[in-house]
Amino acid sequence: YGPLPDTQMDLIKAQAEYAQLLEGSDMILMLSTMLHSIGVGNMTPAGVKMVCVDINPAVVTKLSDRGSVESVGVVTDVGLFLSLLVQQLDKLTSPYRTLL
C-alpha cells in the first residue's frame, strides 16, 4: 500500500519544508495528527500560539504542555470542533459581508 503519492520521503527535505511553512506563523492549529503535531510543536519558536485538538486526552496534554500560556488543548472530536469553529467564524464575519 505504501505512502500517499505526495508524501515527502526525504526527512531532511520534509523538515526544511515544514520550517518554511511555519515561518511567520502567529498561530498553529494542530488537528488529530499526533506525530506531525509533535514534530511541528518541536520546531515552533516561542511566541507562536498553538491550539491542539484531539479526542485523546493524552495527545492533547503532550502537545499543549509547553510550560507556557502559548498553548491551548481541546479534547473533542475534530469534526465537531471544525463544525463549531465554522459556525462561530460565520457569526463573527457575517456583519462584514453585508458591507460588500
N, C-alpha and C positions, 0 to 999 in steps of 0.2 A: 504494500500500500504506500509506504513512504511519505515524505513530507508533501505539503501542498506545493503546487508548481512555483509560486512566487517566494517560497521560503529561502532566506539567505542562509546558506550553509557555512560560509566563511565567518567564523565567530569574531575575528578582528574587524572585518568589514561591517558586520552587523552592529558591533559596539560603536563604531565610528558613525554609522547611520543613526543610531539611537541618539548619540551625543548631538548630532546636527539637528535632529528633530526637537530635542529638549532645549536647545539654545534660545534664550529669550523668553522661555515659558514663565508665566506668573502662577499658573495653576495646572495641576495634572490630575485627571480623573482616571482612576485605576479600577477597571470593571472585571471582576471574576477571572482574571488570568494570573494566578499566583506567581508563577515563575517569571513571567515578563514583568509583572509589577515589582517584584523584588529586585530584579535587575535594574529597572528604571529608578526605583527608590534609592538604590545604592549609588546611582550616577547623578542624582539630582542635587544641585547645590543648595546650601542653606538659604532660606528666604522664600523658596518656592512652596506655595501651598499645595498640599496633596489631599485628595479625597479618595478613600479606599472603600469600595462597595463589594461585598461578597456575602454569600449565605452562610459561610463557615466562619464562626467567631474567631477561631484560632488564626485564620488567614488575616482577618481584619486587624487583630491585635498585633500580629507580627509586622504588618505593613504600616500601621498607623503609629506604632510606638517608636517614635524617633526622639523622644525626650524633649519635645518642643510643642508649641501651640500651632505649629505649621501644618499638622496632620489631623485629619478627622476620619474616623472609621464609622461605617454604616453597615450593620449586619441586617441584610434583607435580600430578597430575590432581586437580581439585577433587572429583570424585565419589569417588575413592579416599580423599582426605583426610576428607571428611564421613563416609564409612563407618567409617573407623578412629576418628574422633572419637566417633561414636555408641557404638561398641564400648567405648572407654575410659571414657566417661561412664557407661555402663551398669555397668561393673565398679566404678567409684567409688561409685555411688549404690545399688547392689543391697543392701548391708548395711542401709541405712536403710529400704528398702521393707519389710523383714521386721518392722520395728518398728510399722508402721501397722496 
